[in-house]
Amino acid sequence: MRKLYVIGIGAGDPDQVTVQAIKALRQVETFFVIGKGEAKRELVDVRTAILDAHLDRPYRIVPIADPPRDRTPAEYLDVVEDWHDRRSALLEVAFAAADGVGGILVWGDPALYDSTLRMVERVLARGVAHFDYEVVPGITSAQALAARHRIVLHGIGEPVCVTTGRRLREDGLGAENALVMLDGECSFTTIADEGVHIWWGAYLGMPDETLIEGPLPAVKDQIVRRRAELRERKGWIMDIYLLRRTG
């Protein structure tokens, strides 16, 4: 493989794929897809639908099984570092077996809570594989959330803190506007402040898209119930929310 494209494909709606991304897709001969098991097969199917919609020539897909990791570790960073090492080792093998131009389709944007670029750099740092790579940005779930709720992510002149559910539980709500991702524990339920509003969305851009918003004390139980129902039905969930102090 002489070149790799790391392509952001948006938050789930195939129409969010940019013209720049389509041009990059049409350069790729082999696509590497890290699968997350049969429960999340829908994520692979969306990627395939995007390729079929925009490519009119044969292409090759190389599936890569995502190595398991502890989801509730005592030492979070150590576990993730090990997971990235094992993922990058699998990618290195796949890259070595491919010719020409490769591509990885990244949900959302490669720059926001995604490990693809870190793994690509690990592969190159080992010195065995040699290739150029290019990054194509995509629509993030943060942008999709704001668009679907028809909101601005911050007050006038205010900053936005982009964080995770784990950090929200550990640090609390320290910002006026907090965009929370990767939260499998409904960490918004730990916020005791009465003057907080939440805008929540799941499966943004997909047929099962679900939106709930309102004062946090009034809607948090509704979100917890709805989230559990969706996860039970589909076997997986991707959601994001904005918290804003209103008092």
Protein Blocks (a to p, Z undefined) as FASTA:
>chain_A
ZZdcdddebjoiaklpcfklmmmmmmpfbdcdddebjklmmmmmmmmmmmmmmpccdcdd
dddddddddfbbfblmlmmmmmmmmmmmmmmmmmmmpghjaddddehifkgopaklmmmm
mmmmnomagcdddddddddfklmmmmmnopafbdehiacddddfklmmmnopabfbdcde
hiakopmlmpmbfbbccdddehehiaklccdeddfklmmmmmmmmmmmmmmmnopacddd
ddddfZZ
